[in-house]
């Protein structure tokens, strides 16, 4: 088979479409013939040499895919060769075939085509696990989602609105904010022109955001705490603005707030399976009803993955960029 390899870390041109050995499914695994794969910022970090795959995972980038089951490993039940699926991966999605633990498989939702389904696993698992399973967003509360026009952000808006929450977003242009508004965002903040903490407090009559989903990290920490409501929960899932910052514990205590930081890729298989099962139970019905939909900006042939990485680095997209085999 062919896969995107990274012989040496570097820029987008470090991604090389090369012939590699076919993977073989082991106990509890399935082999998927890939039709499409999602592009995530974690892939850019891996390409640069900053985010190696966890032990035992494929060396090839790619944290999600869609395709058809080609073979079942020992001990797998409930799936059959030929089933159309999408999957959450620890790596290997930039390839013609990938081995997936059976607990990380999802059926393609009705009403979603097989290519578009590749846009779902990573964002739904990330948003559902952080915003709902960890931060416990409830109806009537306010969610602040940074990067509202990203794949994560567009899914967070829709899921929060589906459960009856109010949604504030930050984004870097009027066009991106307009896209967030179309998905249901209530409070639109241009982070180039406005202080998001002030805007959230103003829009909530001083109350603040009950849950904040943050992809920025250090650069936003102090203002995130300032923007929190009493008993608010800050979920940090990215470090685009740095990894080290000073935390004013007095301000956090005054809010009776909580700061949580999570990653998805390195979690044990059982935890990932639990998240995927929750996504299938709670999110898939919303997708199949049309209340929540994957947002795909464009697709790029997998052999031209460098082009897709440049698109993400330029940050001109809304939603997901997909690679197609």
C-alpha positions as CSV (number, residue, x, y, z in Angstrom):
1,X,0.0,0.0,0.0
2,X,0.9,3.7,-0.1
3,X,1.0,6.0,2.9
4,X,2.3,9.5,3.8
5,X,5.6,9.1,5.5
6,X,7.9,11.6,7.3
7,X,11.5,10.6,6.5
8,X,12.7,13.8,8.2
9,X,10.7,16.3,10.3
10,X,10.1,19.7,8.7
11,X,7.7,21.8,6.6
12,X,4.8,20.5,4.5
13,X,7.2,19.1,1.9
14,X,8.5,16.7,4.5
15,X,5.4,14.6,3.8
16,X,6.2,11.9,1.3
17,X,3.7,9.5,-0.4
18,X,5.6,6.2,-0.4
19,X,5.0,2.5,-0.7
20,X,5.0,0.8,2.7
21,X,4.1,-2.7,4.1
22,X,0.4,-3.4,4.5
23,X,-0.7,-3.5,8.2
24,X,-2.2,-6.7,9.7
25,X,-5.0,-6.6,12.2
26,X,-4.2,-8.2,15.6
27,X,-6.5,-9.3,18.4
28,X,-9.5,-7.0,18.7
29,X,-8.6,-5.0,15.6
30,X,-10.0,-4.5,12.1
31,X,-8.3,-3.5,8.8
32,X,-9.9,-0.6,7.1
33,X,-9.4,0.4,3.4
34,X,-9.3,4.1,3.7
35,X,-11.4,6.3,1.5
36,X,-10.7,9.6,3.3
37,X,-8.9,11.0,6.3
38,X,-9.2,14.2,8.4
39,X,-6.4,16.7,8.7
40,X,-5.8,18.0,12.2
41,X,-3.3,20.4,13.8
42,X,-1.8,17.5,15.7
43,X,-0.7,16.2,12.3
44,X,1.2,19.4,11.6
45,X,3.0,19.1,15.0
46,X,3.9,15.5,14.2
47,X,5.3,16.5,10.8
48,X,7.5,19.1,12.6
49,X,8.8,16.5,15.0
50,X,7.0,17.8,18.1
51,X,4.2,15.3,18.6
52,X,5.3,11.7,18.2
53,X,2.7,8.9,18.1
54,X,2.1,7.0,21.3
55,X,3.9,3.6,21.8
56,X,2.5,1.0,19.5
57,X,0.7,3.4,17.2
58,X,1.4,3.8,13.5
59,X,4.3,6.1,12.6
60,X,2.2,7.7,9.8
61,X,0.1,10.8,10.6
62,X,-3.7,10.8,10.6
63,X,-6.0,10.7,13.6
64,X,-9.3,9.8,11.9
65,X,-10.5,8.2,8.7
66,X,-13.4,6.7,6.9
67,X,-13.5,3.7,4.7
68,X,-14.6,0.0,4.4
69,X,-13.7,-2.9,6.6
70,X,-11.3,-5.2,4.7
71,X,-10.5,-7.8,7.3
72,X,-11.3,-8.7,10.9
73,X,-8.7,-9.6,13.5
74,X,-9.2,-12.4,16.1
75,X,-11.9,-11.7,18.7
76,X,-13.8,-9.0,16.8
77,X,-17.6,-9.2,16.7
78,X,-20.4,-6.9,15.7
79,X,-18.6,-5.8,12.4
80,X,-18.3,-7.4,9.0
81,X,-16.1,-7.2,6.0
82,X,-17.5,-4.5,3.7
83,X,-19.1,-2.4,6.5
84,X,-18.7,1.4,5.9
85,X,-17.2,3.0,8.9
86,X,-15.3,5.9,10.3
87,X,-12.7,5.6,13.0
88,X,-10.8,7.5,15.7
89,X,-7.1,6.7,15.4
90,X,-3.8,7.1,17.3
91,X,-2.1,7.4,13.9
92,X,-2.0,5.9,10.4
93,X,-4.9,7.7,8.8
94,X,-2.8,9.1,6.0
95,X,-2.6,5.8,4.2
96,X,-4.6,3.4,1.9
97,X,-5.1,1.0,4.8
98,X,-5.1,1.3,8.5
99,X,-5.5,-1.0,11.5
100,X,-8.1,0.2,14.1
101,X,-9.1,-1.2,17.5
102,X,-12.7,-2.3,17.1
103,X,-13.8,-0.1,20.0
104,X,-12.8,3.0,18.0
105,X,-15.0,2.2,15.0
106,X,-18.2,4.0,14.3
107,X,-20.8,3.3,11.6
108,X,-21.1,6.0,8.9
109,X,-24.2,7.9,10.0
110,X,-27.2,7.7,7.7
111,X,-27.4,10.8,5.5
112,X,-23.6,11.3,5.5
113,X,-21.5,10.2,2.6
114,X,-18.5,8.0,3.1
115,X,-15.9,10.8,2.4
116,X,-17.6,13.4,4.6
117,X,-17.7,10.9,7.5
118,X,-14.0,11.2,7.8
119,X,-14.6,14.7,9.3
120,X,-16.5,13.3,12.3
121,X,-14.5,11.1,14.6
122,X,-11.9,13.4,16.0
123,X,-14.1,16.5,16.4
124,X,-17.1,14.6,17.9
125,X,-14.9,12.6,20.3
126,X,-12.9,15.7,21.4
127,X,-16.0,18.0,21.9
128,X,-18.2,15.4,23.5
129,X,-15.5,14.1,25.9
130,X,-14.4,17.6,27.0
131,X,-17.4,19.8,26.9
132,X,-20.0,17.3,28.1
133,X,-18.3,14.3,29.8
134,X,-15.6,16.4,31.6
135,X,-16.9,19.9,31.8
136,X,-20.6,18.9,32.0
137,X,-22.1,21.7,30.0
138,X,-25.8,21.9,30.8
139,X,-28.9,23.4,29.1
140,X,-29.1,27.2,29.7
141,X,-25.4,27.6,30.4
142,X,-22.9,29.5,28.2
143,X,-20.1,27.9,26.3
144,X,-17.1,29.9,25.0
145,X,-15.4,28.1,22.2
146,X,-12.1,29.5,21.0
147,X,-11.4,29.0,17.3
148,X,-15.1,28.8,16.5
149,X,-14.6,28.3,12.8
150,X,-12.2,25.4,13.2
151,X,-13.3,21.8,12.9
152,X,-13.5,21.5,16.7
153,X,-15.2,24.9,17.0
154,X,-17.9,24.2,14.3
155,X,-18.8,21.0,16.1
156,X,-18.8,22.6,19.5
157,X,-21.2,25.3,18.4
158,X,-23.7,22.7,17.0
159,X,-23.6,20.3,19.9
160,X,-23.9,23.0,22.5
161,X,-26.9,24.5,20.7
162,X,-28.4,21.1,20.4
163,X,-28.5,20.6,24.2
164,X,-29.9,24.1,24.8
165,X,-26.8,26.1,25.7
166,X,-25.8,29.6,24.7
167,X,-22.6,29.8,22.6
168,X,-19.9,32.5,22.4
169,X,-17.0,32.1,19.9
170,X,-13.8,33.8,19.0
171,X,-12.5,33.9,15.4
172,X,-10.1,36.0,13.4
173,X,-12.3,37.5,10.6
174,X,-15.8,38.7,9.8
175,X,-16.2,35.8,7.3
176,X,-15.3,33.2,9.9
177,X,-17.6,34.8,12.5
178,X,-20.4,34.8,9.9
179,X,-19.9,31.1,9.4
180,X,-20.2,30.6,13.2
181,X,-23.4,32.6,13.3
182,X,-24.9,30.4,10.6
183,X,-24.2,27.4,12.8
184,X,-26.0,29.0,15.7
185,X,-23.3,31.0,17.7
186,X,-24.9,33.7,19.8
187,X,-21.9,35.9,20.8
188,X,-19.4,36.6,18.1
189,X,-15.9,37.9,19.1
190,X,-13.1,39.0,16.7
191,X,-10.0,38.2,18.7
192,X,-8.0,40.7,16.6
193,X,-10.2,43.6,17.6
194,X,-11.9,42.7,20.9
195,X,-11.0,41.4,24.3
196,X,-12.9,38.2,24.6
197,X,-13.1,38.3,28.4
198,X,-14.7,41.7,28.4
199,X,-17.1,40.8,25.6
200,X,-18.2,37.6,27.3
201,X,-18.9,39.4,30.6
202,X,-20.8,42.1,28.7
203,X,-22.9,39.7,26.8
204,X,-23.8,37.7,29.9
205,X,-24.5,40.7,32.1
206,X,-21.3,40.1,34.0
207,X,-21.9,36.4,34.7
208,X,-19.2,34.9,32.4
209,X,-18.9,31.6,30.6
210,X,-19.8,28.4,32.4
211,X,-17.6,26.3,30.2
212,X,-14.6,27.4,28.0
213,X,-13.1,25.1,25.4
214,X,-9.6,26.4,24.8
215,X,-7.1,25.5,22.0
216,X,-4.7,28.4,22.7
217,X,-3.2,27.6,26.2
218,X,-0.8,29.9,27.9
219,X,-1.5,33.1,26.0
220,X,-5.2,32.9,27.0
221,X,-5.0,31.5,30.5
222,X,-5.4,34.7,32.6
223,X,-8.2,36.0,30.4
224,X,-9.9,32.6,30.3
225,X,-10.0,32.6,34.1
226,X,-11.3,36.2,34.0
227,X,-14.1,35.1,31.6
228,X,-15.2,32.2,33.7
229,X,-18.5,32.3,35.5
230,X,-18.8,31.3,39.1
231,X,-18.3,27.5,39.2
232,X,-17.0,27.7,35.7
233,X,-15.0,25.0,34.0
234,X,-12.0,25.7,31.7
235,X,-11.1,22.8,29.4
236,X,-7.7,23.2,27.7
237,X,-7.1,21.0,24.7
238,X,-4.5,22.8,22.7
239,X,-1.3,24.9,23.2
240,X,-1.2,27.0,20.1
241,X,-0.4,30.0,22.3
242,X,2.3,28.3,24.4
243,X,2.6,25.8,27.2
244,X,3.7,27.9,30.2
245,X,1.8,30.7,31.9
246,X,1.2,32.1,35.4
247,X,-2.1,31.1,37.0
248,X,-3.6,33.5,39.5
249,X,-5.0,31.0,42.0
250,X,-6.8,33.8,43.9
251,X,-8.8,34.6,40.8
252,X,-9.6,30.9,40.3
253,X,-10.6,30.5,43.9
254,X,-12.9,33.5,43.7
255,X,-14.7,31.9,40.8
256,X,-14.7,28.5,42.5
257,X,-13.5,27.5,39.1
258,X,-11.8,24.4,37.6
259,X,-9.1,24.1,35.1
260,X,-8.8,20.8,33.2
261,X,-6.3,19.8,30.5
262,X,-6.8,16.8,28.4
263,X,-5.5,15.0,25.3
264,X,-7.2,12.3,23.3
265,X,-4.5,10.6,21.3
266,X,-2.6,9.1,24.2
267,X,-5.5,7.8,26.3
268,X,-5.8,4.1,27.0
269,X,-7.8,2.0,24.6
270,X,-10.6,1.5,27.1
271,X,-11.0,5.2,27.6
272,X,-11.2,5.9,23.9
273,X,-13.7,3.1,23.5
274,X,-15.9,4.6,26.2
275,X,-15.7,8.0,24.5
276,X,-16.5,6.5,21.1
277,X,-19.5,4.6,22.6
278,X,-20.8,7.9,24.1
279,X,-20.4,9.7,20.8
280,X,-22.4,6.9,19.1
281,X,-25.1,7.1,21.7
282,X,-25.5,10.9,22.0
283,X,-24.0,12.5,18.9
284,X,-24.9,10.1,16.1
285,X,-28.7,10.6,16.5
286,X,-28.2,14.4,16.2
287,X,-26.1,13.9,13.0
288,X,-28.6,11.5,11.5
289,X,-31.5,13.9,12.2
290,X,-29.6,16.7,10.5
291,X,-29.4,18.9,13.6
292,X,-25.6,18.5,13.6
293,X,-23.6,18.2,10.5
294,X,-19.9,17.9,9.6
295,X,-18.5,21.0,8.1
296,X,-16.0,20.3,5.3
297,X,-14.1,23.2,3.7
298,X,-12.4,21.2,1.0
299,X,-10.9,17.9,0.0
300,X,-7.4,17.2,-1.3
301,X,-5.9,14.0,-2.7
302,X,-3.9,12.2,0.0
303,X,-0.8,12.1,-2.2
304,X,-0.8,15.9,-2.0
305,X,-1.1,16.1,1.8
306,X,1.5,18.9,1.8
307,X,-1.1,21.1,0.2
308,X,-3.6,20.3,2.9
309,X,-1.1,21.1,5.6
310,X,-0.4,24.5,4.0
311,X,-4.1,25.2,4.0
312,X,-4.3,24.6,7.8
313,X,-1.2,26.7,8.4
314,X,-2.7,29.6,6.5
315,X,-5.9,29.3,8.7
316,X,-8.2,30.4,5.9
317,X,-10.5,27.4,6.1
318,X,-13.8,26.9,8.0
319,X,-14.4,23.4,9.4
320,X,-12.4,20.4,8.2
321,X,-9.9,19.8,5.4
322,X,-10.0,16.1,4.2
323,X,-7.6,13.9,2.3
324,X,-9.1,11.5,-0.2
325,X,-7.5,8.2,-1.5
